[in-house]
Amino acid sequence: MYFVKRVGGGLSCLSCRGAKKQCLETADLRLAAWPEGLCTSALRDAGILLITANPHSTAACFLLRFCYFYMWQYSKTFRSLRIGVDICEIQRGLVIYICFFKGADEDLVPKIVNVLLNVKLSEDENGEYVSVLDLPGNVLIIPQATLGGKLKGRKMQYHTNIEKEKGMELYSQFVSLCEKELAANPKCMEAGVLVKHGTYGNRQVLKLDTNGPYTHLVEF
């Protein structure tokens, strides 16, 4: 991805990390591919800054775990007030921890859903690895903003995470598409498997039973 920003003061901001970050966040144009015949000298003469390094080239990060049992507890809220807790659980299936970064959009979500539901990470009765659709198994989706953390000194920072409202929209879209995929799959319909999900922006207590360390990180 190429970020193009018109700047009046030339290219001096390239030496300033803060200004470079600002240029990236307020880019006038994003190019998925470099236009044929376009040279950087022409851009400089026109007072245009070209930045080819995205501060976070990943749009979304997912942590996948196969489980035999998963239970989670989360707070119920009404108008931002805590009114109690709910405890939910699933049996055998796939747990998906999800985090969106700045730059993620609605067009990316269907691709992510297709990849994650068809990746062969679920172990069947014969010890072979199949997709959660072919298992068939339940799907649990947990929002986890900490996947976007970057260590700075002795503290974690989350500046690359997507804005809360936008992240909630993409998360809801992701959950909805997963539900549609399972509902349209004959094996899943016959087995009665479900998609369950945590609450966005809320702390949750989790308990997991699995067959050893079996965790995969997938980035888009």
N, C-alpha and C positions, 0 to 999 in steps of 0.2 A: 504494500500500500504506500502510495506517495502522497504526502501532505504538501499542499502549495498555499503559501500565504503571501499576500502583497504587503510589503513593509516599506515605509518611507525612508527609513534610515539605513538602507543597504543591508549588509550581511553581518554587521557587528554583533547582532544578538545571538549569533551562533556560539559566541564565546561565553555567553551567559546562560547557565543551565535553566534558571528560572524563566528567562524570556523565551528560551527555546520551548519550554513546556507550555507556556502561554500560547505561543504560535501554533503548537500542535492542537491545543484544545479549541482554538478559534480559527482553525484552518478554513480558508475560503473555498478550497476545492480538494477533493480526494480522488486520486486516480488509481484504479485497480491495476492498470498497466501503463507503461511508459509510451506516450504517443510517438509514432514513427516520425522522424525528421525534426523533433523538438530538441534543441540544444540548450545546455545550461547557461551558456554565455548570453544568449538572447533573453533568458529569464532574468539574469542579473542586471542587464542593461535596462530592463523594464521595471526594475525595482521590485522583483518578485523573489521571494525566498522559497527554495525547495528543500524540504526535509524528507529524507528517505527512511529514517529510522523512527518507527513508531515506538513511543516509550513503553507500550505494552502491546506487543504484536498479537497477543491472544485475546479473543473476544469473549471466550467463555471457558470455564474449567469445570471438569466433572470428576468426581471420585466414585468408582464403582466397586461394590462389594457383593459377593454372593452370600446369602445367609440361609440358615435353616429355621431361624426364629428371630424376630425383631420386635421389640416393644419400645414405645416412646411415650413420654408424658409431656404435655404442653399446656400452657396457661390459656384458659378461655377469657376473652376480653369483650367488653361492651363499651363503646365510646371511650376507648383507651384505658378503661378501668378493668383490673383483674377481678373476675367473678368466680373463679374456680379453676379446676384442672380436669383434663380429659386424658385417659389412658387408652391407647390403641395398639394393635399388634397385627403382624402378618406372619404367615408361615413361610415355607421355602420360596425364595425369589431373589430379585435383584434390588439392591439399595443404591440409589443415585443421590449423591451429594452434589449440589449445583451452586455455581457462582458465575454471575455475568460481570463483564468488565465494560468500561467505557468503549463505545464503538460498536457494541453488539446491537443488532436490530431484529425485527420480526422475520426478515427473510432467512436468517440463519437457523431459526428454531426448528422448522420442519426437517432440515438436513440433520441436525443434532438428534432429533427423536428417531429418525430412521436408522442412524448409525448405532445408537445406544441400545435400541430394542432388538437389533439384529446381530450385535457382536456376540461371539460365542464364549461366554464367561460363566455360564450356569452349568453345573454338573448334574447329569441325569442319573438314573438308577444303575446304569452300566458303567459309570465312571467316565463317560465321554462328555465333552463340553459342547453345549448347544446354546442357542440364543434363548432369552427368557420367553420369547413367543413360542418357540418349539418345545420348551420344557414341558408344559407351560408353567409359568410361575407368577407370583405376585410382583408388583413393582411398588416400591416405596420411594418417594421423592422428598428429599430434605434440603431446604435452602441453607447454605453454609457460606456466609460472607468471608469467613476467615481463610478460605482457599485463595483469596486475592491478596493476602498479607505479604508485605515485603519488609525484611529486616533492615532497620536503620539504627545503627548503634546497638542499644539493648532493648529497643522497642519495635513493635510491629506497626506498620502503617498500611492504610488501605485506600490510598488516594486513587488507585486505578480502578476501584470498584465502581460499578454503574450507579447512577442516581437512584434513590430508593423507589420513587414512583415508577420510573422506567423499568427498574429491575422487577418490581412487582408485576408489571404488565407482561414482561417476557416470561416470568415464572408461571403466571396463570396460563399463558399460551402454551407453555411446555407441558404443564399438567393436563390441559384439555386435549392436546394432540396425543399424548400417551394414552389417555382414556379411550379416545376414538380408535387408536390402533389396536388395543386389546379387545374392544367391543367388536371390531371388524374381523378378528382372527377366530376361525372356527374352533381351534384347539383351546384357546383361552375361554371362549364362550362355553364350551362343553365342560371345562374344568371349573368354571366359576371363579377364576382368578380375578383380582381387582387391582386397581391403582389407588394407592393411598398417599397422602402427602402431609408434610408438616406445614406450619404457618409461617409466612414470610415475615422476617423482622422480629421473631419471637424466640426466646430461649426455650430449649427443649432438652429433656432428660432422655437419654437413649440407652438401650440394652440390646446387645447383639450376640447371637450364637452362630459361629461359623466353623469351617473345617480348617482352621489354621490361618496364618497370615496370607490373605489372598485379596489384595487391594490393587486397583489399577487407576492411574491418573490419565485422563484423556483431555486434551486441549483442542479447541477449535479457533 
